[in-house]
């Protein structure tokens, strides 16, 4: 899907219709954060689509990995590493959803393609963050997932027991 030049040209044209300045103002108002991350995402997006004939899945994964690494380098070996890795996922997902909203409002003909791209970016980013957190905690990814699952089950059991006691 991302390799067809005609589709990439359409996506690139639709991307030029988006008012990124307004998006950045909305983000800044809502989550009060440093806009450098979003400016970088915007520039990388535009640069990737500018090279339409050479765009591959490897280009997208490199784009995502570079953004993530550049963001998390500030938090290496700190207590805030895991929190900020998760914040990165939330912020980029929110940013992608704003882009999709703009495409929806302004009848972007490549909305479906951008939606698939968003799903790919989110899934790959989730995978990479999970991988980085497990490395940071020095445990396997499967143990990280199982610990998270067990914690949810334990919380559900405690909540249910609490509700049963007081109802």
MDTraj code that builds the backbone (N, CA, C; nanometers):
import mdtraj as md
import numpy as np

residues = "UNK UNK UNK UNK UNK UNK UNK UNK UNK UNK UNK UNK UNK UNK UNK UNK UNK UNK UNK UNK UNK UNK UNK UNK UNK UNK UNK UNK UNK UNK UNK UNK UNK UNK UNK UNK UNK UNK UNK UNK UNK UNK UNK UNK UNK UNK UNK UNK UNK UNK UNK UNK UNK UNK UNK UNK UNK UNK UNK UNK UNK UNK UNK UNK UNK UNK UNK UNK UNK UNK UNK UNK UNK UNK UNK UNK UNK UNK UNK UNK UNK UNK UNK UNK UNK UNK UNK UNK UNK UNK UNK UNK UNK UNK UNK UNK UNK UNK UNK UNK UNK UNK UNK UNK UNK UNK UNK UNK UNK UNK UNK UNK UNK UNK UNK UNK UNK UNK UNK UNK UNK UNK UNK UNK UNK UNK UNK UNK UNK UNK UNK UNK UNK UNK UNK UNK UNK UNK UNK UNK UNK UNK UNK UNK UNK UNK UNK UNK UNK UNK UNK UNK UNK UNK UNK UNK UNK UNK UNK UNK UNK UNK UNK UNK UNK UNK UNK".split()
xyz = np.array([
    [0.0807, -0.1188, 0.0000],
    [0.0000, 0.0000, 0.0000],
    [0.0854, 0.1256, 0.0000],
    [0.1912, 0.1297, 0.0826],
    [0.2722, 0.2502, 0.0941],
    [0.3746, 0.2606, -0.0174],
    [0.3805, 0.1615, -0.1028],
    [0.4841, 0.1606, -0.2052],
    [0.4340, 0.2055, -0.3414],
    [0.3055, 0.2238, -0.3593],
    [0.2504, 0.2656, -0.4882],
    [0.2696, 0.4158, -0.5044],
    [0.3412, 0.4542, -0.6103],
    [0.3747, 0.5962, -0.6265],
    [0.2504, 0.6838, -0.6458],
    [0.1476, 0.6342, -0.7149],
    [0.0268, 0.7159, -0.7340],
    [-0.0411, 0.7451, -0.6006],
    [-0.0443, 0.6462, -0.5129],
    [-0.1048, 0.6647, -0.3807],
    [-0.0206, 0.7613, -0.2966],
    [0.1108, 0.7485, -0.3080],
    [0.2001, 0.8366, -0.2335],
    [0.1873, 0.9813, -0.2794],
    [0.1683, 1.0019, -0.4082],
    [0.1502, 1.1373, -0.4612],
    [0.0214, 1.1981, -0.4053],
    [-0.0849, 1.1189, -0.4030],
    [-0.2118, 1.1655, -0.3472],
    [-0.1965, 1.1980, -0.1989],
    [-0.1291, 1.1115, -0.1242],
    [-0.1073, 1.1352, 0.0183],
    [-0.0242, 1.2618, 0.0389],
    [0.0765, 1.2799, -0.0431],
    [0.1613, 1.3987, -0.0342],
    [0.0811, 1.5251, -0.0617],
    [-0.0039, 1.5212, -0.1635],
    [-0.0891, 1.6367, -0.1952],
    [-0.1858, 1.6672, -0.0813],
    [-0.2454, 1.5625, -0.0240],
    [-0.3371, 1.5832, 0.0875],
    [-0.2646, 1.6388, 0.2104],
    [-0.1420, 1.5953, 0.2289],
    [-0.0634, 1.6429, 0.3422],
    [-0.0385, 1.7938, 0.3338],
    [-0.0271, 1.8451, 0.2132],
    [-0.0038, 1.9896, 0.1975],
    [-0.1263, 2.0726, 0.2359],
    [-0.2440, 2.0113, 0.2405],
    [-0.3666, 2.0832, 0.2783],
    [-0.3789, 2.1036, 0.4288],
    [-0.3015, 2.0312, 0.5038],
    [-0.3133, 2.0357, 0.6499],
    [-0.2413, 2.1591, 0.7029],
    [-0.3095, 2.2311, 0.7893],
    [-0.2508, 2.3482, 0.8537],
    [-0.1820, 2.3007, 0.9826],
    [-0.0537, 2.2697, 0.9711],
    [0.0198, 2.2156, 1.0855],
    [0.0376, 2.3185, 1.1961],
    [0.0392, 2.4445, 1.1621],
    [0.0508, 2.5488, 1.2649],
    [-0.0695, 2.5425, 1.3590],
    [-0.1881, 2.5286, 1.3029],
    [-0.3083, 2.5147, 1.3860],
    [-0.3041, 2.3872, 1.4700],
    [-0.2583, 2.2779, 1.4087],
    [-0.2479, 2.1521, 1.4839],
    [-0.1536, 2.1688, 1.6021],
    [-0.0408, 2.2334, 1.5788],
    [0.0574, 2.2518, 1.6856],
    [0.0020, 2.3416, 1.7958],
    [-0.0759, 2.4418, 1.7592],
    [-0.1386, 2.5271, 1.8606],
    [-0.2393, 2.4481, 1.9435],
    [-0.3159, 2.3603, 1.8789],
    [-0.4113, 2.2766, 1.9513],
    [-0.3390, 2.1832, 2.0484],
    [-0.2317, 2.1236, 2.0010],
    [-0.1543, 2.0323, 2.0861],
    [-0.0956, 2.1076, 2.2041],
    [-0.0380, 2.2215, 2.1774],
    [0.0240, 2.3007, 2.2832],
    [-0.0789, 2.3432, 2.3874],
    [-0.1969, 2.3797, 2.3435],
    [-0.3014, 2.4198, 2.4362],
    [-0.3491, 2.3018, 2.5214],
    [-0.3630, 2.1859, 2.4576],
    [-0.4199, 2.0712, 2.5277],
    [-0.3198, 2.0003, 2.6184],
    [-0.2006, 1.9746, 2.5678],
    [-0.1076, 1.8955, 2.6489],
    [0.0152, 1.9738, 2.6950],
    [0.0211, 2.1019, 2.6630],
    [0.1278, 2.1902, 2.7093],
    [0.2641, 2.1209, 2.7066],
    [0.3135, 2.0980, 2.5888],
    [0.4405, 2.0286, 2.5763],
    [0.5316, 2.1031, 2.4793],
    [0.6538, 2.0576, 2.4755],
    [0.7509, 2.1130, 2.3825],
    [0.7101, 2.0724, 2.2413],
    [0.6958, 2.1687, 2.1537],
    [0.6480, 2.1416, 2.0180],
    [0.7584, 2.0904, 1.9251],
    [0.8797, 2.0815, 1.9732],
    [0.9886, 2.0330, 1.8875],
    [0.9609, 1.8926, 1.8341],
    [0.9026, 1.8075, 1.9170],
    [0.8695, 1.6719, 1.8730],
    [0.7736, 1.6764, 1.7546],
    [0.6697, 1.7570, 1.7637],
    [0.5691, 1.7623, 1.6589],
    [0.6207, 1.8325, 1.5334],
    [0.7055, 1.9320, 1.5526],
    [0.7695, 1.9953, 1.4365],
    [0.8582, 1.8946, 1.3637],
    [0.9278, 1.8132, 1.4410],
    [1.0146, 1.7117, 1.3808],
    [0.9317, 1.6060, 1.3058],
    [0.8207, 1.5638, 1.3665],
    [0.7333, 1.4667, 1.2997],
    [0.6814, 1.5242, 1.1690],
    [0.6373, 1.6485, 1.1729],
    [0.5867, 1.7136, 1.0521],
    [0.6940, 1.7163, 0.9429],
    [0.8135, 1.7593, 0.9778],
    [0.9210, 1.7684, 0.8785],
    [0.9588, 1.6311, 0.8236],
    [0.9658, 1.5321, 0.9109],
    [0.9986, 1.3962, 0.8657],
    [0.8914, 1.3419, 0.7719],
    [0.7645, 1.3653, 0.8072],
    [0.6540, 1.3237, 0.7206],
    [0.6687, 1.3862, 0.5827],
    [0.6875, 1.5162, 0.5816],
    [0.6984, 1.5868, 0.4539],
    [0.8193, 1.5395, 0.3747],
    [0.9306, 1.5164, 0.4432],
    [1.0504, 1.4670, 0.3740],
    [1.0298, 1.3272, 0.3182],
    [0.9630, 1.2419, 0.3956],
    [0.9371, 1.1059, 0.3473],
    [0.8494, 1.1076, 0.2223],
    [0.7463, 1.1881, 0.2246],
    [0.6574, 1.1934, 0.1085],
    [0.7201, 1.2655, -0.0093],
    [0.8171, 1.3505, 0.0170],
    [0.8874, 1.4193, -0.0912],
    [0.9695, 1.3203, -0.1743],
    [1.0173, 1.2146, -0.1104],
    [1.0956, 1.1106, -0.1792],
    [1.0037, 0.9963, -0.2201],
    [0.8981, 1.0264, -0.2907],
    [0.7902, 0.9317, -0.3190],
    [0.8360, 0.8029, -0.3859],
    [0.9306, 0.8087, -0.4731],
    [0.9669, 0.6880, -0.5469],
    [1.0544, 0.5939, -0.4646],
    [1.1136, 0.6433, -0.3557],
    [1.2050, 0.5604, -0.2777],
    [1.1466, 0.5172, -0.1435],
    [1.0202, 0.5405, -0.1193],
    [0.9586, 0.5142, 0.0108],
    [0.9321, 0.3646, 0.0296],
    [0.9871, 0.3092, 0.1368],
    [0.9703, 0.1671, 0.1677],
    [0.9286, 0.1518, 0.3136],
    [0.8939, 0.0313, 0.3521],
    [0.8614, 0.0025, 0.4922],
    [0.9829, 0.0326, 0.5793],
    [1.1015, 0.0030, 0.5281],
    [1.2238, 0.0323, 0.6020],
    [1.2357, 0.1827, 0.6314],
    [1.1967, 0.2677, 0.5350],
    [1.1983, 0.4123, 0.5578],
    [1.1066, 0.4495, 0.6744],
    [0.9888, 0.3880, 0.6796],
    [0.8935, 0.4191, 0.7867],
    [0.9450, 0.3724, 0.9223],
    [0.9996, 0.2513, 0.9281],
    [1.0498, 0.2013, 1.0569],
    [1.1707, 0.2830, 1.1031],
    [1.2547, 0.3234, 1.0098],
    [1.3688, 0.4085, 1.0450],
    [1.3204, 0.5426, 1.0979],
    [1.2199, 0.5992, 1.0317],
    [1.1588, 0.7256, 1.0751],
    [1.1081, 0.7139, 1.2188],
    [1.0356, 0.6073, 1.2479],
    [0.9778, 0.5871, 1.3812],
    [1.0881, 0.5637, 1.4840],
    [1.1837, 0.4775, 1.4511],
    [1.2926, 0.4487, 1.5438],
    [1.3743, 0.5738, 1.5761],
    [1.4012, 0.6543, 1.4758],
    [1.4787, 0.7767, 1.4968],
    [1.4050, 0.8740, 1.5871],
    [1.2761, 0.8931, 1.5612],
    [1.1969, 0.9814, 1.6477],
    [1.1967, 0.9314, 1.7924],
    [1.1739, 0.8035, 1.8084],
    [1.1671, 0.7455, 1.9428],
    [1.3016, 0.7567, 2.0136],
    [1.4079, 0.7211, 1.9460],
    [1.5408, 0.7283, 2.0073],
    [1.5787, 0.8712, 2.0436],
    [1.5506, 0.9647, 1.9540],
    [1.5821, 1.1056, 1.9815],
    [1.5040, 1.1577, 2.1010],
    [1.3814, 1.1119, 2.1161],
    [1.2979, 1.1559, 2.2276],
    [1.3448, 1.0936, 2.3588],
    [1.3726, 0.9638, 2.3576],
    [1.4040, 0.8927, 2.4819],
    [1.5475, 0.9111, 2.5288],
    [1.6348, 0.9607, 2.4434],
    [1.7747, 0.9764, 2.4843],
    [1.7880, 1.0684, 2.6055],
    [1.6954, 1.1608, 2.6181],
    [1.6973, 1.2527, 2.7333],
    [1.6696, 1.1810, 2.8652],
    [1.6059, 1.0646, 2.8566],
    [1.5619, 0.9946, 2.9766],
    [1.6371, 0.8642, 3.0010],
    [1.7403, 0.8373, 2.9223],
    [1.8184, 0.7153, 2.9426],
    [1.8705, 0.7097, 3.0858],
    [1.8584, 0.5933, 3.1472],
    [1.9075, 0.5681, 3.2830],
    [1.8444, 0.6595, 3.3875],
    [1.7191, 0.6973, 3.3661],
    [1.6473, 0.7766, 3.4664],
    [1.5191, 0.7042, 3.5047],
    [1.4618, 0.7469, 3.6165],
    [1.3349, 0.6884, 3.6629],
    [1.2204, 0.7241, 3.5689],
    [1.2356, 0.8309, 3.4923],
    [1.1286, 0.8787, 3.4055],
    [1.1255, 0.8088, 3.2691],
    [1.2153, 0.7149, 3.2454],
    [1.2269, 0.6522, 3.1140],
    [1.0953, 0.5858, 3.0713],
    [1.0412, 0.5006, 3.1548],
    [0.9198, 0.4258, 3.1197],
    [0.8021, 0.5209, 3.1020],
    [0.7874, 0.6147, 3.1934],
    [0.6792, 0.7121, 3.1839],
    [0.6879, 0.7892, 3.0522],
    [0.8052, 0.8355, 3.0163],
    [0.8208, 0.9153, 2.8944],
    [0.8095, 0.8318, 2.7678],
    [0.8456, 0.7055, 2.7740],
    [0.8245, 0.6167, 2.6586],
    [0.6743, 0.6042, 2.6321],
    [0.5979, 0.5872, 2.7373],
    [0.4525, 0.5779, 2.7227],
    [0.3921, 0.7113, 2.6778],
    [0.4444, 0.8209, 2.7298],
    [0.3974, 0.9528, 2.6887],
    [0.4238, 0.9765, 2.5401],
    [0.5374, 0.9290, 2.4928],
    [0.5685, 0.9433, 2.3512],
    [0.4619, 0.8744, 2.2663],
    [0.4243, 0.7544, 2.3068],
    [0.3199, 0.6809, 2.2344],
    [0.1882, 0.7585, 2.2364],
    [0.1488, 0.8077, 2.3509],
    [0.0235, 0.8834, 2.3614],
    [0.0274, 1.0110, 2.2773],
    [0.1374, 1.0828, 2.2838],
    [0.1487, 1.2090, 2.2105],
    [0.1472, 1.1870, 2.0596],
    [0.2207, 1.0879, 2.0137],
    [0.2234, 1.0637, 1.8686],
    [0.0897, 1.0099, 1.8190],
    [0.0233, 0.9270, 1.8990],
    [-0.1091, 0.8791, 1.8603],
    [-0.2078, 0.9951, 1.8512],
    [-0.2006, 1.0855, 1.9459],
    [-0.2884, 1.2015, 1.9439],
    [-0.2602, 1.2875, 1.8209],
    [-0.1348, 1.3070, 1.7912],
    [-0.0950, 1.3870, 1.6752],
    [-0.1468, 1.3238, 1.5456],
    [-0.1301, 1.1931, 1.5331],
    [-0.1804, 1.1225, 1.4140],
    [-0.3316, 1.1351, 1.4028],
    [-0.4023, 1.1280, 1.5168],
    [-0.5479, 1.1396, 1.5105],
    [-0.5899, 1.2808, 1.4688],
    [-0.5134, 1.3830, 1.5079],
    [-0.5435, 1.5182, 1.4625],
    [-0.5226, 1.5316, 1.3118],
    [-0.4197, 1.4691, 1.2605],
    [-0.3957, 1.4714, 1.1157],
    [-0.5115, 1.4037, 1.0427],
    [-0.5562, 1.2895, 1.0935],
    [-0.6698, 1.2207, 1.0316],
    [-0.7968, 1.3050, 1.0392],
    [-0.8156, 1.3734, 1.1501],
    [-0.9323, 1.4609, 1.1624],
    [-0.9283, 1.5703, 1.0560],
    [-0.8119, 1.6310, 1.0366],
    [-0.7973, 1.7351, 0.9351],
    [-0.8262, 1.6797, 0.7960],
    [-0.7763, 1.5602, 0.7680],
    [-0.8028, 1.4988, 0.6378],
    [-0.9511, 1.4696, 0.6199],
    [-1.0172, 1.4304, 0.7283],
    [-1.1603, 1.4039, 0.7220],
    [-1.2381, 1.5322, 0.6964],
    [-1.2028, 1.6375, 0.7668],
    [-1.2736, 1.7650, 0.7529],
    [-1.2532, 1.8292, 0.6166],
    [-1.1370, 1.8090, 0.5585],
    [-1.1057, 1.8745, 0.4305],
    [-1.1043, 1.7765, 0.3143],
    [-1.1765, 1.6672, 0.3310],
    [-1.2017, 1.5703, 0.2240],
    [-1.0731, 1.5191, 0.1582],
    [-0.9786, 1.4807, 0.2415],
    [-0.8564, 1.4217, 0.1878],
    [-0.8885, 1.2906, 0.1185],
    [-0.8539, 1.2799, -0.0077],
    [-0.8869, 1.1586, -0.0834],
    [-0.8031, 1.0390, -0.0385],
    [-0.6971, 1.0654, 0.0354],
    [-0.6112, 0.9556, 0.0806],
    [-0.6358, 0.9214, 0.2280],
    [-0.7526, 0.9558, 0.2789],
    [-0.7842, 0.9306, 0.4193],
    [-0.7628, 0.7836, 0.4561],
    [-0.8097, 0.6923, 0.3727],
    [-0.7931, 0.5490, 0.4002],
    [-0.6470, 0.5091, 0.4075],
    [-0.5672, 0.5634, 0.3184],
    [-0.4237, 0.5324, 0.3190],
    [-0.3570, 0.5870, 0.4446],
    [-0.3933, 0.7087, 0.4836],
    [-0.3371, 0.7654, 0.6062],
    [-0.3835, 0.6878, 0.7287],
    [-0.5058, 0.6384, 0.7258],
    [-0.5545, 0.5582, 0.8380],
    [-0.4724, 0.4297, 0.8509],
    [-0.4474, 0.3638, 0.7397],
    [-0.3634, 0.2430, 0.7434],
    [-0.2224, 0.2761, 0.7906],
    [-0.1703, 0.3893, 0.7461],
    [-0.0373, 0.4323, 0.7889],
    [-0.0368, 0.4585, 0.9389],
    [-0.1423, 0.5228, 0.9902],
    [-0.1509, 0.5480, 1.1330],
    [-0.1520, 0.4162, 1.2112],
    [-0.2298, 0.3193, 1.1646],
    [-0.2340, 0.1894, 1.2325],
    [-0.0966, 0.1239, 1.2336],
    [-0.0271, 0.1305, 1.1209],
    [0.1073, 0.0735, 1.1130],
    [0.2006, 0.1439, 1.2110],
    [0.1993, 0.2781, 1.2106],
    [0.2872, 0.3551, 1.2986],
    [0.2580, 0.3227, 1.4446],
    [0.1309, 0.3191, 1.4820],
    [0.0941, 0.2909, 1.6207],
    [0.1383, 0.1510, 1.6636],
    [0.1135, 0.0518, 1.5789],
    [0.1509, -0.0853, 1.6149],
    [0.3024, -0.1017, 1.6244],
    [0.3723, -0.0456, 1.5276],
    [0.5183, -0.0567, 1.5300],
    [0.5748, 0.0191, 1.6495],
    [0.5209, 0.1358, 1.6778],
    [0.5669, 0.2150, 1.7905],
    [0.5392, 0.1431, 1.9220],
    [0.4221, 0.0851, 1.9338],
    [0.3884, 0.0084, 2.0543],
    [0.4875, -0.1060, 2.0730],
    [0.5168, -0.1776, 1.9647],
    [0.6131, -0.2879, 1.9682],
    [0.7502, -0.2385, 2.0128],
    [0.7985, -0.1280, 1.9545],
    [0.9315, -0.0756, 1.9859],
    [0.9386, -0.0245, 2.1292],
    [0.8321, 0.0392, 2.1771],
    [0.8327, 0.0888, 2.3146],
    [0.8301, -0.0279, 2.4129],
    [0.7506, -0.1268, 2.3821],
    [0.7475, -0.2471, 2.4654],
    [0.8867, -0.3100, 2.4704],
    [0.9520, -0.3164, 2.3573],
    [1.0873, -0.3726, 2.3480],
    [1.1872, -0.2894, 2.4295],
    [1.1787, -0.1578, 2.4188],
    [1.2710, -0.0701, 2.4916],
    [1.2478, -0.0767, 2.6428],
    [1.1223, -0.0825, 2.6842],
    [1.0932, -0.0915, 2.8271],
    [1.1414, -0.2251, 2.8831],
    [1.1208, -0.3320, 2.8096],
    [1.1679, -0.4619, 2.8580],
    [1.3205, -0.4636, 2.8674],
    [1.3882, -0.4001, 2.7726],
    [1.5346, -0.3896, 2.7790],
    [1.5755, -0.3055, 2.8991],
    [1.5069, -0.1944, 2.9203],
    [1.5352, -0.1057, 3.0330],
    [1.5190, -0.1795, 3.1658],
    [1.4149, -0.2623, 3.1762],
    [1.3883, -0.3388, 3.2987],
    [1.4675, -0.4685, 3.3053],
    [1.5407, -0.4973, 3.1991],
    [1.6219, -0.6186, 3.1902],
    [1.5366, -0.7448, 3.2077],
    [1.4247, -0.7477, 3.1348],
    [1.3406, -0.8660, 3.1346],
    [1.2890, -0.8894, 2.9921],
    [1.2480, -1.0111, 2.9672],
    [1.1992, -1.0426, 2.8332],
    [1.0666, -0.9721, 2.8076],
    [1.0359, -0.9530, 2.6798],
    [0.9094, -0.8878, 2.6436],
    [0.7907, -0.9696, 2.6924],
    [0.8013, -1.1003, 2.6840],
    [0.6886, -1.1851, 2.7262],
    [0.6646, -1.1701, 2.8767],
    [0.7725, -1.1600, 2.9555],
    [0.7552, -1.1391, 3.0996],
    [0.6943, -1.0025, 3.1289],
    [0.7333, -0.9034, 3.0521],
    [0.6760, -0.7697, 3.0681],
    [0.5261, -0.7734, 3.0422],
    [0.4866, -0.8400, 2.9349],
    [0.3445, -0.8504, 2.9005],
    [0.2700, -0.9319, 3.0061],
    [0.3289, -1.0424, 3.0500],
    [0.2638, -1.1253, 3.1519],
    [0.2499, -1.0507, 3.2847],
    [0.3530, -0.9758, 3.3239],
    [0.3440, -0.8963, 3.4471],
    [0.2311, -0.7949, 3.4372],
    [0.2207, -0.7312, 3.3237],
    [0.1141, -0.6334, 3.3024],
    [-0.0228, -0.7005, 3.3096],
    [-0.0339, -0.8171, 3.2452],
    [-0.1594, -0.8929, 3.2466],
    [-0.1946, -0.9359, 3.3891],
    [-0.0975, -0.9880, 3.4637],
    [-0.1203, -1.0327, 3.6013],
    [-0.1595, -0.9164, 3.6913],
    [-0.0962, -0.8002, 3.6713],
    [-0.1319, -0.6823, 3.7505],
    [-0.2754, -0.6399, 3.7245],
    [-0.3199, -0.6471, 3.5994],
    [-0.4582, -0.6119, 3.5667],
    [-0.5548, -0.7091, 3.6324],
    [-0.5223, -0.8396, 3.6270],
    [-0.6101, -0.9379, 3.6888],
    [-0.6175, -0.9172, 3.8397],
    [-0.5037, -0.8862, 3.9003],
    [-0.5002, -0.8631, 4.0440],
    [-0.5830, -0.7397, 4.0802],
    [-0.5714, -0.6336, 4.0041],
    [-0.6501, -0.5122, 4.0295],
    [-0.7990, -0.5401, 4.0128],
    [-0.8347, -0.6158, 3.9095],
    [-0.9761, -0.6502, 3.8890],
    [-1.0295, -0.7324, 4.0060],
    [-0.9485, -0.8268, 4.0556],
    [-0.9903, -0.9096, 4.1689],
    [-1.0101, -0.8234, 4.2935],
    [-0.9173, -0.7312, 4.3189],
    [-0.9272, -0.6426, 4.4357],
    [-1.0501, -0.5537, 4.4233],
    [-1.0739, -0.4978, 4.3054],
    [-1.1914, -0.4129, 4.2842],
    [-1.3210, -0.4898, 4.3048],
    [-1.3260, -0.6123, 4.2517],
    [-1.4464, -0.6934, 4.2659],
    [-1.4686, -0.7292, 4.4125],
    [-1.3628, -0.7671, 4.4845],
    [-1.3739, -0.8007, 4.6254],
    [-1.4206, -0.6791, 4.7030],
    [-1.3654, -0.5626, 4.6754],
    [-1.4035, -0.4404, 4.7412],
    [-1.5512, -0.4086, 4.7166],
    [-1.5953, -0.4239, 4.5930],
    [-1.7355, -0.3984, 4.5589],
    [-1.8277, -0.4974, 4.6285],
    [-1.7871, -0.6252, 4.6346],
    [-1.8682, -0.7258, 4.7018],
    [-1.8825, -0.6974, 4.8518],
    [-1.7782, -0.6456, 4.9126],
    [-1.7808, -0.6163, 5.0555],
    [-1.8754, -0.5023, 5.0891],
    [-1.8815, -0.4024, 5.0014],
    [-1.9565, -0.2822, 5.0323],
    [-2.0889, -0.2701, 4.9579],
    [-2.1286, -0.3698, 4.8862],
    [-2.2588, -0.3671, 4.8148],
    [-2.3556, -0.4631, 4.8776],
])
top = md.Topology()
chain = top.add_chain()
for i, resn in enumerate(residues, 1):
    res = top.add_residue(resn, chain, resSeq=i)
    for name in ("N", "CA", "C"):
        top.add_atom(name, md.element.get_by_symbol(name[0]), res)
traj = md.Trajectory(xyz[None], top)
